[in-house]
Amino acid sequence: MRLSGSITALATPFTATGQLDTAAWERLVGTQLAAGTQGLVVAGSTGEAATLTDDEYDWLVRAALRLVAGRVPVLAGTGLSGTARTIEQTRRAAALGIDAALVVTPPYVRPTQAGLVAHYRAVADEGGLPVVLYNVPARTGSDLLPDTAAVLAAHPGIVGVKEADSSEARMQALLPLRGDGFAVLSGDDATAARAMLAGADGVISVVSNVVPAAFRHLADLARAGSREDARDWDARLQPLYAFAGIESNPIPVKAVLARQGFGHGLRLPLTSLADAHHALADDATRLAADLERSCRASRAA
């Protein structure tokens, strides 16, 4: 398994009454595949994993694997605050047939760097799946430093890192870890083009939920080293990046998904987009449609 290109951290569609919208989920996965998305993450933080029951988690994973049918890698979010529970969740995903586990640094508990090494080694040793490290310090309160990632990259069961620290220096410190058995992936949409132009293998994206073809195009340009074209295309995507950060993820992206016909609302403690931002959501939806049409026209030509 090689993780690269445009990988979508899928949102989880719900019905108007708060249940899983199974039909919308299947259409969302199908739309991603048709647009050329090169990997999927199920039940990550964008997928509101903390609000899912075990049965819902299992259904989402099974349905995604059935629809994908081996065409692209499928990862599942398994990271929790405790190591034992993270191992248990990783084993659960392994039993369902998932390809790899996306394991966020333990939220809230703020382990030391030594604690992070011990945590990830235990999950890789005992979880039964290849592990992708996930660092998003602004949300977890824990920062997996590059030197620590370098120690972990030597473990044969740890196959990559998703880095959401947006600083150029952080990505530059991680890029030397790239190799046949370890992928370096951006976890920040707004700086993903810069990261891939610098040599990152790809991006695990939120915005690609609503513009999957546009993000595949961005990844193709950046990974091919087409610097000017990648930057021009990235500039067209910038309003979507800005909108995606207007409230906590995945509130904004789910507002656009709802306008695209994929589900309704979120689960508490997250609430739907504030009324004051609805006009911006309409603008973002129109821009997403324009970008996707542009990509389809380009492919047809």
C-alpha positions as CSV (number, residue, x, y, z in Angstrom):
1,M,0.0,0.0,0.0
2,R,1.3,3.4,-1.0
3,L,-0.5,6.5,0.2
4,S,-0.2,9.4,-2.2
5,G,-2.2,12.1,-4.0
6,S,-5.6,13.4,-3.0
7,I,-7.1,11.5,-0.1
8,T,-10.4,12.6,1.3
9,A,-11.2,12.6,5.0
10,L,-14.9,11.8,4.5
11,A,-17.7,13.6,6.4
12,T,-20.5,11.4,7.6
13,P,-23.9,12.3,6.3
14,F,-26.9,12.2,8.6
15,T,-30.6,12.3,8.0
16,A,-32.9,15.1,9.2
17,T,-33.6,13.0,12.3
18,G,-29.9,12.4,13.1
19,Q,-29.5,8.9,11.8
20,L,-26.9,7.7,9.4
21,D,-27.9,8.7,5.9
22,T,-26.8,5.4,4.3
23,A,-27.9,6.4,0.8
24,A,-26.0,9.7,1.0
25,W,-22.9,7.9,2.2
26,E,-22.9,5.5,-0.7
27,R,-23.4,8.4,-3.2
28,L,-20.6,10.4,-1.5
29,V,-18.2,7.5,-1.8
30,G,-19.2,6.9,-5.4
31,T,-18.8,10.6,-6.2
32,Q,-15.3,10.6,-4.7
33,L,-14.2,7.5,-6.7
34,A,-15.7,8.9,-9.9
35,A,-13.8,12.2,-9.4
36,G,-10.5,10.3,-9.1
37,T,-9.9,10.6,-5.3
38,Q,-6.8,8.4,-4.5
39,G,-7.7,7.3,-1.0
40,L,-10.5,7.7,1.6
41,V,-10.5,8.1,5.4
42,V,-13.6,6.8,7.1
43,A,-14.7,7.8,10.7
44,G,-11.9,10.3,11.3
45,S,-12.5,13.6,13.1
46,T,-14.1,15.1,10.0
47,G,-16.4,12.1,10.0
48,E,-17.5,12.9,13.6
49,A,-16.2,9.6,14.8
50,A,-16.6,10.6,18.5
51,T,-20.4,10.7,17.9
52,L,-20.7,7.3,16.2
53,T,-21.9,4.1,17.8
54,D,-19.9,0.9,17.3
55,D,-22.6,-0.4,14.9
56,E,-22.5,2.8,12.9
57,Y,-18.7,2.7,12.7
58,D,-18.8,-0.8,11.5
59,W,-21.4,-0.1,8.8
60,L,-19.6,2.9,7.5
61,V,-16.3,0.9,7.1
62,R,-18.0,-2.1,5.6
63,A,-20.0,0.0,3.1
64,A,-16.9,2.0,2.1
65,L,-14.9,-1.2,1.5
66,R,-17.7,-2.8,-0.5
67,L,-18.0,0.3,-2.7
68,V,-14.3,0.9,-3.2
69,A,-13.6,-2.8,-3.9
70,G,-9.9,-2.4,-3.6
71,R,-9.5,0.5,-6.1
72,V,-8.0,2.9,-3.6
73,P,-6.7,2.6,0.0
74,V,-9.3,3.0,2.7
75,L,-8.2,4.2,6.2
76,A,-10.2,4.3,9.4
77,G,-9.7,6.7,12.2
78,T,-8.9,4.8,15.4
79,G,-7.1,7.2,17.6
80,L,-8.4,7.8,21.2
81,S,-7.1,9.3,24.3
82,G,-5.9,6.0,25.8
83,T,-3.5,3.5,24.3
84,A,-5.5,0.4,25.2
85,R,-8.7,1.8,23.7
86,T,-6.8,2.9,20.6
87,I,-5.5,-0.7,20.2
88,E,-9.0,-2.0,20.7
89,Q,-10.4,0.3,18.0
90,T,-7.6,-0.5,15.6
91,R,-8.2,-4.2,16.0
92,R,-11.9,-3.5,15.3
93,A,-11.1,-1.8,12.1
94,A,-8.6,-4.5,11.2
95,A,-11.3,-7.2,11.7
96,L,-13.5,-5.2,9.2
97,G,-10.8,-5.4,6.6
98,I,-9.6,-1.8,6.5
99,D,-6.3,-1.1,4.9
100,A,-4.6,1.2,7.5
101,A,-5.4,3.1,10.7
102,L,-5.2,6.9,10.9
103,V,-4.2,7.4,14.6
104,V,-4.4,10.9,15.9
105,T,-2.2,11.9,18.8
106,P,-4.1,11.2,22.1
107,P,-6.5,14.2,22.6
108,Y,-6.5,16.2,25.8
109,V,-4.1,14.0,27.8
110,R,-1.0,15.7,26.4
111,P,1.6,12.9,26.6
112,T,5.3,13.7,26.4
113,Q,7.3,12.8,23.3
114,A,8.5,9.6,25.0
115,G,4.8,8.8,25.8
116,L,3.9,9.4,22.1
117,V,6.7,7.0,21.0
118,A,5.5,4.3,23.4
119,H,1.8,4.9,22.4
120,Y,2.4,4.6,18.7
121,R,4.7,1.6,19.0
122,A,2.1,-0.2,21.1
123,V,-0.6,0.5,18.5
124,A,1.6,-0.6,15.6
125,D,2.7,-3.8,17.5
126,E,-0.7,-4.8,18.8
127,G,-3.4,-3.2,16.6
128,G,-3.1,-5.4,13.6
129,L,-2.9,-2.6,11.0
130,P,-0.4,-0.3,9.3
131,V,-0.5,2.9,11.2
132,V,-0.5,6.5,9.9
133,L,0.5,9.0,12.5
134,Y,-1.8,12.1,12.6
135,N,-0.6,15.3,14.2
136,V,-3.0,18.2,14.6
137,P,-1.9,20.0,17.8
138,A,-4.4,22.8,17.5
139,R,-7.2,20.3,18.2
140,T,-5.5,17.7,20.4
141,G,-3.2,19.8,22.6
142,S,-0.4,17.4,21.7
143,D,2.4,18.0,19.2
144,L,4.2,15.1,17.6
145,L,7.6,16.7,16.9
146,P,9.6,15.8,13.7
147,D,12.4,14.1,15.7
148,T,9.8,11.9,17.4
149,A,8.2,11.2,14.0
150,A,11.7,10.2,12.8
151,V,12.0,7.6,15.6
152,L,8.6,6.2,14.8
153,A,9.2,6.1,11.0
154,A,11.7,3.4,11.6
155,H,9.0,1.0,12.9
156,P,7.9,-1.3,10.1
157,G,4.3,-1.0,11.0
158,I,4.2,2.8,10.9
159,V,3.7,3.8,7.2
160,G,3.2,7.5,7.2
161,V,2.3,10.8,8.8
162,K,-0.5,13.3,8.3
163,E,0.9,16.6,9.4
164,A,-1.7,19.4,10.0
165,D,0.8,22.0,11.4
166,S,0.7,24.5,8.6
167,S,4.2,25.9,8.9
168,E,6.6,25.5,6.1
169,A,9.4,24.6,8.5
170,R,7.5,21.7,9.9
171,M,6.9,20.1,6.5
172,Q,10.5,20.7,5.6
173,A,11.6,18.8,8.7
174,L,9.4,15.8,7.9
175,L,10.2,15.5,4.2
176,P,13.5,13.7,4.7
177,L,11.5,10.8,6.3
178,R,9.9,9.9,3.0
179,G,10.7,6.5,1.6
180,D,9.3,3.4,0.1
181,G,7.8,2.5,3.5
182,F,6.8,5.9,4.8
183,A,4.6,8.6,3.3
184,V,4.6,12.2,4.3
185,L,1.1,13.7,3.8
186,S,-0.2,17.2,4.4
187,G,-3.2,17.5,6.7
188,D,-3.8,21.2,5.9
189,D,-5.7,22.1,2.8
190,A,-4.5,25.7,2.6
191,T,-0.8,24.7,2.4
192,A,-1.2,21.3,0.7
193,A,0.0,22.6,-2.7
194,R,3.1,24.1,-1.2
195,A,3.8,20.9,0.7
196,M,3.4,18.7,-2.4
197,L,5.5,21.0,-4.5
198,A,8.2,20.6,-1.9
199,G,8.0,16.8,-2.2
200,A,5.1,15.7,0.1
201,D,3.4,12.5,-1.1
202,G,-0.1,13.9,-1.0
203,V,-2.8,15.4,1.2
204,I,-5.6,14.1,3.4
205,S,-8.1,16.8,2.8
206,V,-11.4,18.1,4.2
207,V,-12.3,20.4,1.3
208,S,-12.0,17.5,-1.2
209,N,-15.3,16.3,0.2
210,V,-17.0,19.0,-1.9
211,V,-14.5,19.4,-4.7
212,P,-12.9,15.9,-5.2
213,A,-12.0,16.4,-8.9
214,A,-10.5,19.8,-8.2
215,F,-8.3,18.4,-5.4
216,R,-7.2,15.5,-7.6
217,H,-6.2,18.1,-10.2
218,L,-4.3,20.1,-7.6
219,A,-2.5,17.0,-6.4
220,D,-1.6,16.0,-9.9
221,L,-0.2,19.4,-10.8
222,A,1.8,19.8,-7.6
223,R,3.2,16.3,-7.5
224,A,4.3,16.6,-11.1
225,G,6.2,19.8,-10.2
226,S,4.0,22.1,-12.4
227,R,4.7,25.0,-10.0
228,E,2.9,27.8,-11.8
229,D,-0.2,25.8,-12.8
230,A,-0.5,24.3,-9.3
231,R,-0.3,27.7,-7.7
232,D,-2.9,29.2,-10.1
233,W,-5.3,26.3,-9.4
234,D,-4.6,26.5,-5.6
235,A,-5.5,30.2,-5.8
236,R,-8.9,29.3,-7.2
237,L,-9.5,27.0,-4.2
238,Q,-8.5,29.6,-1.6
239,P,-12.0,30.8,-0.9
240,L,-13.1,27.3,-0.1
241,Y,-10.2,26.9,2.3
242,A,-11.2,30.2,4.0
243,F,-14.8,29.1,4.3
244,A,-13.9,25.7,5.7
245,G,-12.3,27.5,8.6
246,I,-15.1,29.9,9.4
247,E,-16.4,27.6,12.1
248,S,-15.1,24.3,13.6
249,N,-14.6,21.5,11.2
250,P,-16.7,19.8,9.8
251,I,-19.5,22.4,10.3
252,P,-18.7,24.5,7.1
253,V,-18.0,21.6,4.8
254,K,-21.1,19.8,5.9
255,A,-23.1,23.0,5.1
256,V,-21.9,22.7,1.5
257,L,-22.4,19.0,1.4
258,A,-26.0,19.5,2.4
259,R,-26.5,22.0,-0.4
260,Q,-25.0,19.3,-2.7
261,G,-27.5,16.8,-1.5
262,F,-25.4,14.8,0.9
263,G,-27.1,14.7,4.3
264,H,-28.4,17.1,6.9
265,G,-26.7,18.6,9.9
266,L,-24.3,17.3,12.6
267,R,-24.4,15.7,16.0
268,L,-24.0,17.5,19.3
269,P,-22.0,19.1,20.6
270,L,-21.5,20.4,17.0
271,T,-24.4,22.5,15.6
272,S,-25.2,23.6,12.1
273,L,-23.6,26.6,10.5
274,A,-24.7,29.9,11.9
275,D,-27.3,31.8,10.0
276,A,-24.9,34.7,9.5
277,H,-22.7,32.4,7.3
278,H,-25.4,31.0,5.0
279,A,-24.7,33.4,2.2
280,L,-21.0,32.4,2.3
281,A,-22.1,28.8,2.2
282,D,-24.1,29.5,-0.9
283,D,-21.1,31.2,-2.5
284,A,-18.9,28.3,-1.6
285,T,-21.3,25.8,-3.1
286,R,-21.4,27.8,-6.4
287,L,-17.7,27.9,-6.5
288,A,-17.4,24.2,-5.8
289,A,-19.8,23.5,-8.7
290,D,-17.8,25.8,-11.0
291,L,-14.5,24.1,-10.1
292,E,-15.9,20.6,-10.6
293,R,-17.4,21.5,-13.9
294,S,-14.1,23.0,-15.0
295,C,-12.3,19.7,-14.1
296,R,-14.9,17.6,-15.9
297,A,-14.6,19.8,-19.0
298,S,-10.8,19.5,-18.9
299,R,-10.9,15.8,-18.7
300,A,-13.5,15.6,-21.6
301,A,-11.3,17.7,-23.8
